[in-house]
Amino acid sequence: EAQENSGPLSKLRKNPAFADLFEHTDATSLDDSTIKRLAVAHKEESRHKLFQMFWSPEAAITYTAHRYPATWATNYRVLYELARRVPDFQPQSILDYGAGPAP
């Protein structure tokens, strides 16, 4: 339990800025039918070993908190270089190629 209270997720939970993100993850706030539905979904997903991704709300928040700064900085740099090299360029749309996790 000491390890559980000292990890990065625990630090996020303690930070007031992230409090609203964790409100829905408290099992005591879920009714019995929701817990049963989640248990059935988890059991069904665990049967499929070929492709499993574990995206609990906590994992999604941690992944986003970890990846967002680098992704933002990369996009900022690309757009900065475009503006510097081609000042008249005004993009009208964007294609997100998606470099996220994959099997």
Order of alpha helices (4+ residues) and beta strands (2+ residues): alpha-alpha-alpha-alpha
